[in-house]
């Protein structure tokens, strides 16, 4: 009987030791700490290309990724991402129509990497129209990044 009790006690002690040793602490290199986050997120837009020209009715693919790092060796934590396409004037300095042809807010909360792949199109028109793709992201340290791509449809 004493052997069974001793064996049970030893198993319980090892189980507790194992379970508590696997917990993440605030000092863990894997625990995100926004006060140590020194790097803003980065955005890489692969499509469309800047100054690319599309025809009316073409699918306009919007492809790229967002990466956030806390430090050079640890992952960060994204808070939000917006993808917006607005019609602009010919010099791209004034919004011509405040209603975006595309507006998305993908669920990136807590992720360190996000790949976006979406599309939009403009079915018809009689003259060249100009558009600005604006991608904006924030991380939990309050750092942000923006990427702008200009393209037209004729």
ZASEFI-240822 format. One record per atom (N, C-alpha, C): residue number from 1; residue in one letter; chain; atom name; y, z, x. Coordinates in Angstrom, 3 decimals, decimal comma, padded with zeros to 6 digits. Layout:
# ZASEFI-240822
- nr  rest  kette  atom  Y  Z  X
- NUM  A  A  CA  Y  Z  X;
...
***
This chain:
# ZASEFI-240822
- nr  rest  kette  atom  Y  Z  X
- 1  X  A  N  -001,177  000,000  000,802;
- 1  X  A  CA  000,000  000,000  000,000;
- 1  X  A  C  001,265  000,000  000,862;
- 2  X  A  N  001,230  000,773  001,960;
- 2  X  A  CA  002,376  000,819  002,856;
- 2  X  A  C  002,599  -000,541  003,512;
- 3  X  A  N  001,519  -001,264  003,797;
- 3  X  A  CA  001,637  -002,578  004,433;
- 3  X  A  C  002,299  -003,580  003,494;
- 4  X  A  N  001,959  -003,510  002,221;
- 4  X  A  CA  002,555  -004,425  001,237;
- 4  X  A  C  004,049  -004,128  001,103;
- 5  X  A  N  004,400  -002,853  001,032;
- 5  X  A  CA  005,808  -002,475  000,914;
- 5  X  A  C  006,585  -002,896  002,161;
- 6  X  A  N  006,003  -002,687  003,356;
- 6  X  A  CA  006,660  -003,074  004,600;
- 6  X  A  C  006,841  -004,594  004,667;
- 7  X  A  N  005,791  -005,328  004,280;
- 7  X  A  CA  005,853  -006,794  004,269;
- 7  X  A  C  006,930  -007,280  003,294;
- 8  X  A  N  007,014  -006,687  002,103;
- 8  X  A  CA  008,020  -007,053  001,097;
- 8  X  A  C  009,426  -006,777  001,619;
- 9  X  A  N  009,590  -005,628  002,272;
- 9  X  A  CA  010,894  -005,272  002,834;
- 9  X  A  C  011,319  -006,268  003,915;
- 10  X  A  N  010,395  -006,640  004,788;
- 10  X  A  CA  010,705  -007,593  005,863;
- 10  X  A  C  011,061  -008,959  005,266;
- 11  X  A  N  010,326  -009,417  004,276;
- 11  X  A  CA  010,621  -010,708  003,627;
- 11  X  A  C  011,995  -010,684  002,962;
- 12  X  A  N  012,297  -009,574  002,289;
- 12  X  A  CA  013,593  -009,440  001,634;
- 12  X  A  C  014,720  -009,439  002,669;
- 13  X  A  N  014,533  -008,741  003,763;
- 13  X  A  CA  015,556  -008,681  004,807;
- 13  X  A  C  015,801  -010,058  005,410;
- 14  X  A  N  014,732  -010,807  005,708;
- 14  X  A  CA  014,901  -012,153  006,260;
- 14  X  A  C  015,556  -013,091  005,244;
- 15  X  A  N  015,204  -012,955  003,977;
- 15  X  A  CA  015,807  -013,799  002,942;
- 15  X  A  C  017,306  -013,551  002,850;
- 16  X  A  N  017,710  -012,295  002,831;
- 16  X  A  CA  019,137  -011,969  002,776;
- 16  X  A  C  019,874  -012,457  004,016;
- 17  X  A  N  019,261  -012,269  005,168;
- 17  X  A  CA  019,865  -012,722  006,416;
- 17  X  A  C  020,051  -014,233  006,404;
- 18  X  A  N  019,046  -014,966  005,943;
- 18  X  A  CA  019,113  -016,425  005,898;
- 18  X  A  C  020,191  -016,897  004,928;
- 19  X  A  N  020,251  -016,293  003,732;
- 19  X  A  CA  021,216  -016,739  002,722;
- 19  X  A  C  022,651  -016,447  003,142;
- 20  X  A  N  022,917  -015,323  003,760;
- 20  X  A  CA  024,286  -015,010  004,147;
- 20  X  A  C  024,722  -015,759  005,389;
- 21  X  A  N  023,804  -016,183  006,219;
- 21  X  A  CA  024,195  -016,905  007,428;
- 21  X  A  C  024,601  -018,338  007,133;
- 22  X  A  N  024,288  -018,860  005,952;
- 22  X  A  CA  024,609  -020,241  005,604;
- 22  X  A  C  025,927  -020,381  004,847;
- 23  X  A  N  026,603  -019,274  004,547;
- 23  X  A  CA  027,863  -019,358  003,823;
- 23  X  A  C  028,972  -019,866  004,732;
- 24  X  A  N  029,867  -020,659  004,133;
- 24  X  A  CA  031,027  -021,118  004,874;
- 24  X  A  C  032,078  -020,014  004,849;
- 25  X  A  N  032,745  -019,816  005,930;
- 25  X  A  CA  033,832  -018,843  005,980;
- 25  X  A  C  035,140  -019,570  006,229;
- 26  X  A  N  036,231  -018,837  006,104;
- 26  X  A  CA  037,541  -019,427  006,361;
- 26  X  A  C  037,675  -019,893  007,804;
- 27  X  A  N  036,854  -019,379  008,681;
- 27  X  A  CA  036,919  -019,744  010,088;
- 27  X  A  C  036,003  -020,917  010,425;
- 28  X  A  N  035,214  -021,354  009,465;
- 28  X  A  CA  034,280  -022,450  009,692;
- 28  X  A  C  035,037  -023,747  009,951;
- 29  X  A  N  034,522  -024,560  010,848;
- 29  X  A  CA  035,176  -025,844  011,101;
- 29  X  A  C  035,007  -026,795  009,921;
- 30  X  A  N  034,118  -026,463  008,980;
- 30  X  A  CA  033,875  -027,327  007,825;
- 30  X  A  C  034,703  -026,920  006,610;
- 31  X  A  N  035,418  -025,832  006,685;
- 31  X  A  CA  036,212  -025,331  005,579;
- 31  X  A  C  037,610  -025,929  005,676;
- 32  X  A  N  038,057  -026,622  004,633;
- 32  X  A  CA  039,382  -027,250  004,651;
- 32  X  A  C  040,455  -026,172  004,585;
- 33  X  A  N  041,437  -026,282  005,460;
- 33  X  A  CA  042,550  -025,343  005,496;
- 33  X  A  C  043,834  -026,167  005,538;
- 34  X  A  N  044,561  -026,187  004,419;
- 34  X  A  CA  045,746  -027,050  004,349;
- 34  X  A  C  046,829  -026,667  005,350;
- 35  X  A  N  046,849  -025,418  005,786;
- 35  X  A  CA  047,856  -025,036  006,783;
- 35  X  A  C  047,538  -025,617  008,162;
- 36  X  A  N  046,279  -026,035  008,364;
- 36  X  A  CA  045,900  -026,663  009,632;
- 36  X  A  C  045,915  -028,188  009,540;
- 37  X  A  N  046,192  -028,695  008,347;
- 37  X  A  CA  046,188  -030,146  008,127;
- 37  X  A  C  047,447  -030,736  008,760;
- 38  X  A  N  047,263  -031,458  009,858;
- 38  X  A  CA  048,401  -032,008  010,603;
- 38  X  A  C  048,518  -033,521  010,477;
- 39  X  A  N  047,607  -034,136  009,738;
- 39  X  A  CA  047,559  -035,597  009,695;
- 39  X  A  C  047,718  -036,082  008,255;
- 40  X  A  N  048,652  -036,985  008,043;
- 40  X  A  CA  048,842  -037,592  006,724;
- 40  X  A  C  047,702  -038,563  006,433;
- 41  X  A  N  047,420  -038,810  005,161;
- 41  X  A  CA  046,389  -039,805  004,823;
- 41  X  A  C  046,803  -041,194  005,317;
- 42  X  A  N  045,821  -042,064  005,468;
- 42  X  A  CA  046,101  -043,450  005,846;
- 42  X  A  C  045,554  -044,378  004,772;
- 43  X  A  N  046,233  -045,494  004,587;
- 43  X  A  CA  045,829  -046,494  003,598;
- 43  X  A  C  045,630  -047,811  004,325;
- 44  X  A  N  044,511  -048,456  004,047;
- 44  X  A  CA  044,271  -049,796  004,580;
- 44  X  A  C  044,000  -050,714  003,396;
- 45  X  A  N  044,888  -051,671  003,183;
- 45  X  A  CA  044,715  -052,639  002,105;
- 45  X  A  C  044,166  -053,930  002,697;
- 46  X  A  N  042,996  -054,331  002,240;
- 46  X  A  CA  042,348  -055,551  002,737;
- 46  X  A  C  042,679  -056,770  001,880;
- 47  X  A  N  042,949  -056,563  000,604;
- 47  X  A  CA  043,292  -057,658  -000,299;
- 47  X  A  C  044,169  -057,088  -001,404;
- 48  X  A  N  045,173  -057,811  -001,835;
- 48  X  A  CA  045,588  -059,129  -001,368;
- 48  X  A  C  046,329  -059,027  -000,035;
- 49  X  A  N  046,463  -060,153  000,607;
- 49  X  A  CA  047,218  -060,211  001,854;
- 49  X  A  C  048,711  -060,286  001,538;
- 50  X  A  N  049,524  -059,798  002,437;
- 50  X  A  CA  050,969  -059,869  002,246;
- 50  X  A  C  051,401  -061,335  002,181;
- 51  X  A  N  052,228  -061,674  001,226;
- 51  X  A  CA  052,751  -063,028  000,978;
- 51  X  A  C  051,686  -064,003  000,480;
- 52  X  A  N  050,553  -063,513  000,031;
- 52  X  A  CA  049,517  -064,402  -000,513;
- 52  X  A  C  050,004  -065,013  -001,821;
- 53  X  A  N  049,602  -066,263  -002,060;
- 53  X  A  CA  050,004  -066,985  -003,262;
- 53  X  A  C  048,768  -067,246  -004,117;
- 54  X  A  N  048,857  -066,873  -005,393;
- 54  X  A  CA  047,769  -067,072  -006,347;
- 54  X  A  C  048,211  -068,079  -007,399;
- 55  X  A  N  047,233  -068,622  -008,111;
- 55  X  A  CA  047,516  -069,484  -009,260;
- 55  X  A  C  047,364  -068,655  -010,529;
- 56  X  A  N  048,111  -069,020  -011,574;
- 56  X  A  CA  047,948  -068,332  -012,855;
- 56  X  A  C  046,489  -068,420  -013,291;
- 57  X  A  N  045,947  -067,315  -013,763;
- 57  X  A  CA  044,554  -067,245  -014,192;
- 57  X  A  C  043,589  -066,798  -013,102;
- 58  X  A  N  044,030  -066,772  -011,833;
- 58  X  A  CA  043,166  -066,285  -010,742;
- 58  X  A  C  042,987  -064,769  -010,839;
- 59  X  A  N  041,802  -064,308  -010,487;
- 59  X  A  CA  041,594  -062,872  -010,329;
- 59  X  A  C  042,305  -062,430  -009,057;
- 60  X  A  N  043,053  -061,368  -009,148;
- 60  X  A  CA  043,727  -060,801  -007,989;
- 60  X  A  C  042,962  -059,537  -007,613;
- 61  X  A  N  042,167  -059,645  -006,575;
- 61  X  A  CA  041,341  -058,515  -006,137;
- 61  X  A  C  042,181  -057,575  -005,277;
- 62  X  A  N  042,063  -056,305  -005,568;
- 62  X  A  CA  042,773  -055,264  -004,821;
- 62  X  A  C  041,712  -054,393  -004,171;
- 63  X  A  N  041,614  -054,503  -002,846;
- 63  X  A  CA  040,518  -053,864  -002,103;
- 63  X  A  C  041,083  -053,148  -000,882;
- 64  X  A  N  040,559  -051,977  -000,618;
- 64  X  A  CA  040,965  -051,232  000,573;
- 64  X  A  C  040,389  -049,838  000,551;
- 65  X  A  N  040,898  -048,989  001,440;
- 65  X  A  CA  040,420  -047,612  001,448;
- 65  X  A  C  041,521  -046,657  001,879;
- 66  X  A  N  041,297  -045,399  001,520;
- 66  X  A  CA  042,200  -044,307  001,859;
- 66  X  A  C  041,376  -043,265  002,605;
- 67  X  A  N  041,910  -042,779  003,720;
- 67  X  A  CA  041,208  -041,777  004,532;
- 67  X  A  C  042,167  -040,629  004,796;
- 68  X  A  N  041,659  -039,398  004,668;
- 68  X  A  CA  042,465  -038,230  005,011;
- 68  X  A  C  041,703  -037,382  006,010;
- 69  X  A  N  042,385  -036,983  007,053;
- 69  X  A  CA  041,811  -036,097  008,069;
- 69  X  A  C  042,697  -034,861  008,177;
- 70  X  A  N  042,046  -033,718  008,362;
- 70  X  A  CA  042,782  -032,474  008,589;
- 70  X  A  C  043,283  -032,447  010,034;
- 71  X  A  N  042,363  -032,700  010,947;
- 71  X  A  CA  042,664  -032,862  012,372;
- 71  X  A  C  041,877  -034,073  012,837;
- 72  X  A  N  041,953  -034,390  014,094;
- 72  X  A  CA  041,214  -035,553  014,604;
- 72  X  A  C  039,702  -035,407  014,416;
- 73  X  A  N  039,215  -034,160  014,371;
- 73  X  A  CA  037,767  -033,946  014,299;
- 73  X  A  C  037,266  -033,464  012,944;
- 74  X  A  N  038,163  -033,135  012,017;
- 74  X  A  CA  037,715  -032,611  010,728;
- 74  X  A  C  038,305  -033,415  009,577;
- 75  X  A  N  037,558  -033,457  008,483;
- 75  X  A  CA  037,964  -034,209  007,299;
- 75  X  A  C  039,048  -033,477  006,540;
- 76  X  A  N  039,891  -034,239  005,883;
- 76  X  A  CA  040,936  -033,679  005,040;
- 76  X  A  C  040,503  -033,632  003,592;
- 77  X  A  N  041,495  -033,563  002,702;
- 77  X  A  CA  041,198  -033,425  001,283;
- 77  X  A  C  042,287  -034,143  000,491;
- 78  X  A  N  041,951  -035,291  -000,093;
- 78  X  A  CA  042,902  -036,048  -000,896;
- 78  X  A  C  043,183  -035,326  -002,206;
- 79  X  A  N  044,416  -035,459  -002,687;
- 79  X  A  CA  044,799  -034,850  -003,956;
- 79  X  A  C  044,969  -035,907  -005,046;
- 80  X  A  N  045,654  -037,019  -004,697;
- 80  X  A  CA  045,893  -038,056  -005,713;
- 80  X  A  C  046,054  -039,425  -005,065;
- 81  X  A  N  045,865  -040,444  -005,893;
- 81  X  A  CA  046,018  -041,835  -005,473;
- 81  X  A  C  046,509  -042,629  -006,670;
- 82  X  A  N  047,537  -043,459  -006,459;
- 82  X  A  CA  047,973  -044,378  -007,513;
- 82  X  A  C  047,991  -045,793  -006,963;
- 83  X  A  N  047,571  -046,715  -007,818;
- 83  X  A  CA  047,570  -048,140  -007,505;
- 83  X  A  C  048,388  -048,808  -008,605;
- 84  X  A  N  049,469  -049,485  -008,204;
- 84  X  A  CA  050,404  -050,022  -009,186;
- 84  X  A  C  050,858  -051,416  -008,765;
- 85  X  A  N  050,874  -052,334  -009,725;
- 85  X  A  CA  051,386  -053,689  -009,484;
- 85  X  A  C  052,531  -053,931  -010,455;
- 86  X  A  N  053,710  -054,190  -009,889;
- 86  X  A  CA  054,916  -054,432  -010,682;
- 86  X  A  C  055,477  -055,815  -010,390;
- 87  X  A  N  056,079  -056,424  -011,425;
- 87  X  A  CA  056,759  -057,706  -011,236;
- 87  X  A  C  058,130  -057,441  -010,622;
- 88  X  A  N  058,464  -058,237  -009,593;
- 88  X  A  CA  059,712  -058,069  -008,852;
- 88  X  A  C  060,560  -059,327  -008,965;
- 89  X  A  N  061,808  -059,248  -008,488;
- 89  X  A  CA  062,623  -060,460  -008,395;
- 89  X  A  C  062,200  -061,233  -007,139;
- 90  X  A  N  062,778  -062,388  -006,907;
- 90  X  A  CA  062,333  -063,278  -005,825;
- 90  X  A  C  062,528  -062,684  -004,431;
- 91  X  A  N  063,449  -061,749  -004,271;
- 91  X  A  CA  063,667  -061,143  -002,951;
- 91  X  A  C  062,927  -059,808  -002,804;
- 92  X  A  N  062,172  -059,433  -003,819;
- 92  X  A  CA  061,347  -058,211  -003,822;
- 92  X  A  C  062,161  -056,928  -003,693;
- 93  X  A  N  063,461  -056,966  -004,036;
- 93  X  A  CA  064,247  -055,743  -003,900;
- 93  X  A  C  064,553  -055,058  -005,233;
- 94  X  A  N  064,229  -055,699  -006,348;
- 94  X  A  CA  064,485  -055,128  -007,670;
- 94  X  A  C  063,276  -055,352  -008,578;
- 95  X  A  N  062,911  -054,305  -009,298;
- 95  X  A  CA  061,822  -054,432  -010,279;
- 95  X  A  C  062,346  -055,245  -011,453;
- 96  X  A  N  061,622  -056,299  -011,804;
- 96  X  A  CA  062,047  -057,189  -012,895;
- 96  X  A  C  061,524  -056,687  -014,241;
- 97  X  A  N  060,331  -056,105  -014,217;
- 97  X  A  CA  059,719  -055,595  -015,446;
- 97  X  A  C  059,111  -054,234  -015,113;
- 98  X  A  N  059,573  -053,178  -015,794;
- 98  X  A  CA  059,103  -051,823  -015,506;
- 98  X  A  C  057,689  -051,527  -015,989;
- 99  X  A  N  057,118  -052,418  -016,781;
- 99  X  A  CA  055,745  -052,212  -017,246;
- 99  X  A  C  054,796  -052,833  -016,225;
- 100  X  A  N  053,997  -052,017  -015,540;
- 100  X  A  CA  053,105  -052,577  -014,515;
- 100  X  A  C  052,003  -053,438  -015,132;
- 101  X  A  N  051,595  -054,478  -014,400;
- 101  X  A  CA  050,451  -055,266  -014,865;
- 101  X  A  C  049,146  -054,554  -014,496;
- 102  X  A  N  049,243  -053,571  -013,612;
- 102  X  A  CA  048,091  -052,734  -013,261;
- 102  X  A  C  048,615  -051,363  -012,860;
- 103  X  A  N  048,021  -050,328  -013,429;
- 103  X  A  CA  048,345  -048,952  -013,038;
- 103  X  A  C  047,063  -048,137  -013,131;
- 104  X  A  N  046,619  -047,633  -011,994;
- 104  X  A  CA  045,382  -046,847  -011,951;
- 104  X  A  C  045,594  -045,598  -011,130;
- 105  X  A  N  044,928  -044,542  -011,545;
- 105  X  A  CA  044,909  -043,279  -010,804;
- 105  X  A  C  043,447  -042,871  -010,630;
- 106  X  A  N  042,768  -043,431  -009,626;
- 106  X  A  CA  041,351  -043,101  -009,424;
- 106  X  A  C  041,159  -041,610  -009,125;
- 107  X  A  N  039,994  -041,107  -009,458;
- 107  X  A  CA  039,655  -039,698  -009,226;
- 107  X  A  C  039,291  -039,497  -007,758;
- 108  X  A  N  040,266  -039,045  -006,974;
- 108  X  A  CA  040,041  -038,829  -005,542;
- 108  X  A  C  040,094  -037,354  -005,164;
- 109  X  A  N  040,350  -036,496  -006,121;
- 109  X  A  CA  040,576  -035,078  -005,855;
- 109  X  A  C  039,435  -034,458  -005,043;
- 110  X  A  N  039,778  -033,949  -003,862;
- 110  X  A  CA  038,803  -033,281  -003,005;
- 110  X  A  C  038,059  -034,195  -002,050;
- 111  X  A  N  038,216  -035,505  -002,191;
- 111  X  A  CA  037,513  -036,443  -001,310;
- 111  X  A  C  038,307  -036,641  -000,020;
- 112  X  A  N  037,607  -036,977  001,046;
- 112  X  A  CA  038,306  -037,286  002,296;
- 112  X  A  C  038,412  -038,790  002,518;
- 113  X  A  N  037,564  -039,565  001,835;
- 113  X  A  CA  037,578  -041,029  001,938;
- 113  X  A  C  037,401  -041,597  000,531;
- 114  X  A  N  038,158  -042,646  000,230;
- 114  X  A  CA  037,993  -043,325  -001,052;
- 114  X  A  C  038,189  -044,819  -000,839;
- 115  X  A  N  037,265  -045,614  -001,356;
- 115  X  A  CA  037,372  -047,073  -001,301;
- 115  X  A  C  037,759  -047,569  -002,690;
- 116  X  A  N  038,849  -048,329  -002,756;
- 116  X  A  CA  039,254  -048,887  -004,044;
- 116  X  A  C  038,907  -050,370  -004,078;
- 117  X  A  N  038,472  -050,813  -005,249;
- 117  X  A  CA  038,079  -052,198  -005,464;
- 117  X  A  C  038,290  -052,486  -006,941;
- 118  X  A  N  039,392  -053,105  -007,265;
- 118  X  A  CA  039,713  -053,406  -008,649;
- 118  X  A  C  040,328  -054,797  -008,704;
- 119  X  A  N  040,608  -055,271  -009,895;
- 119  X  A  CA  041,249  -056,584  -009,995;
- 119  X  A  C  042,132  -056,628  -011,227;
- 120  X  A  N  043,050  -057,569  -011,196;
- 120  X  A  CA  043,930  -057,842  -012,314;
- 120  X  A  C  044,181  -059,343  -012,333;
- 121  X  A  N  044,844  -059,834  -013,355;
- 121  X  A  CA  045,209  -061,246  -013,389;
- 121  X  A  C  046,402  -061,450  -014,295;
- 122  X  A  N  047,092  -062,538  -014,078;
- 122  X  A  CA  048,165  -062,989  -014,957;
- 122  X  A  C  047,708  -064,338  -015,476;
- 123  X  A  N  047,510  -064,434  -016,790;
- 123  X  A  CA  046,901  -065,634  -017,379;
- 123  X  A  C  047,791  -066,865  -017,381;
- 124  X  A  N  049,081  -066,693  -017,645;
- 124  X  A  CA  049,924  -067,877  -017,806;
- 124  X  A  C  051,348  -067,592  -017,358;
- 125  X  A  N  052,060  -068,666  -017,108;
- 125  X  A  CA  053,461  -068,601  -016,708;
- 125  X  A  C  053,950  -069,999  -016,408;
- 126  X  A  N  055,259  -070,153  -016,353;
- 126  X  A  CA  055,802  -071,491  -016,124;
- 126  X  A  C  056,513  -071,611  -014,781;
- 127  X  A  N  056,789  -070,494  -014,152;
- 127  X  A  CA  057,468  -070,529  -012,858;
- 127  X  A  C  056,824  -069,500  -011,939;
- 128  X  A  N  057,195  -069,516  -010,701;
- 128  X  A  CA  056,642  -068,569  -009,744;
- 128  X  A  C  057,100  -067,154  -010,093;
- 129  X  A  N  056,152  -066,221  -010,135;
- 129  X  A  CA  056,483  -064,815  -010,365;
- 129  X  A  C  056,073  -064,025  -009,133;
- 130  X  A  N  056,818  -062,973  -008,864;
- 130  X  A  CA  056,642  -062,192  -007,644;
- 130  X  A  C  056,202  -060,779  -008,006;
- 131  X  A  N  055,260  -060,255  -007,228;
- 131  X  A  CA  054,688  -058,946  -007,530;
- 131  X  A  C  054,619  -058,078  -006,279;
- 132  X  A  N  054,674  -056,774  -006,522;
- 132  X  A  CA  054,527  -055,801  -005,448;
- 132  X  A  C  053,376  -054,860  -005,801;
- 133  X  A  N  052,407  -054,783  -004,903;
- 133  X  A  CA  051,322  -053,810  -005,011;
- 133  X  A  C  051,781  -052,581  -004,240;
- 134  X  A  N  051,819  -051,441  -004,894;
- 134  X  A  CA  052,218  -050,194  -004,251;
- 134  X  A  C  051,073  -049,197  -004,389;
- 135  X  A  N  050,583  -048,738  -003,265;
- 135  X  A  CA  049,519  -047,733  -003,241;
- 135  X  A  C  050,109  -046,475  -002,613;
- 136  X  A  N  049,994  -045,362  -003,328;
- 136  X  A  CA  050,541  -044,090  -002,867;
- 136  X  A  C  049,456  -043,029  -002,950;
- 137  X  A  N  049,349  -042,210  -001,901;
- 137  X  A  CA  048,364  -041,135  -001,902;
- 137  X  A  C  048,978  -039,861  -001,333;
- 138  X  A  N  048,467  -038,718  -001,804;
- 138  X  A  CA  048,884  -037,397  -001,329;
- 138  X  A  C  047,647  -036,596  -000,969;
- 139  X  A  N  047,793  -035,709  000,027;
- 139  X  A  CA  046,715  -034,771  000,322;
- 139  X  A  C  047,167  -033,362  -000,065;
- 140  X  A  N  046,282  -032,388  000,077;
- 140  X  A  CA  046,598  -031,027  -000,347;
- 140  X  A  C  047,603  -030,323  000,557;
- 141  X  A  N  047,909  -030,865  001,706;
- 141  X  A  CA  048,930  -030,284  002,574;
- 141  X  A  C  050,318  -030,827  002,217;
- 142  X  A  N  050,388  -031,702  001,201;
- 142  X  A  CA  051,662  -032,272  000,781;
- 142  X  A  C  052,079  -033,508  001,557;
- 143  X  A  N  051,218  -033,976  002,437;
- 143  X  A  CA  051,519  -035,182  003,200;
- 143  X  A  C  051,178  -036,403  002,333;
- 144  X  A  N  051,908  -037,489  002,572;
- 144  X  A  CA  051,690  -038,668  001,736;
- 144  X  A  C  051,682  -039,929  002,585;
- 145  X  A  N  051,217  -040,994  001,968;
- 145  X  A  CA  051,240  -042,318  002,594;
- 145  X  A  C  051,485  -043,342  001,492;
- 146  X  A  N  052,176  -044,415  001,874;
- 146  X  A  CA  052,437  -045,518  000,943;
- 146  X  A  C  052,155  -046,824  001,646;
- 147  X  A  N  051,621  -047,771  000,903;
- 147  X  A  CA  051,399  -049,098  001,436;
- 147  X  A  C  051,858  -050,108  000,393;
- 148  X  A  N  052,615  -051,082  000,837;
- 148  X  A  CA  053,161  -052,096  -000,073;
- 148  X  A  C  052,688  -053,475  000,369;
- 149  X  A  N  052,246  -054,256  -000,597;
- 149  X  A  CA  051,859  -055,640  -000,350;
- 149  X  A  C  052,591  -056,507  -001,379;
- 150  X  A  N  053,216  -057,568  -000,908;
- 150  X  A  CA  053,956  -058,487  -001,783;
- 150  X  A  C  053,162  -059,779  -001,921;
- 151  X  A  N  053,083  -060,283  -003,158;
- 151  X  A  CA  052,385  -061,552  -003,384;
- 151  X  A  C  053,041  -062,248  -004,564;
- 152  X  A  N  052,690  -063,510  -004,740;
- 152  X  A  CA  053,289  -064,279  -005,845;
- 152  X  A  C  052,200  -065,070  -006,577;
- 153  X  A  N  052,577  -065,477  -007,795;
- 153  X  A  CA  051,684  -066,282  -008,643;
- 153  X  A  C  052,480  -067,490  -009,111;
- 154  X  A  N  051,850  -068,663  -008,990;
- 154  X  A  CA  052,539  -069,888  -009,432;
- 154  X  A  C  051,636  -070,766  -010,255;
***
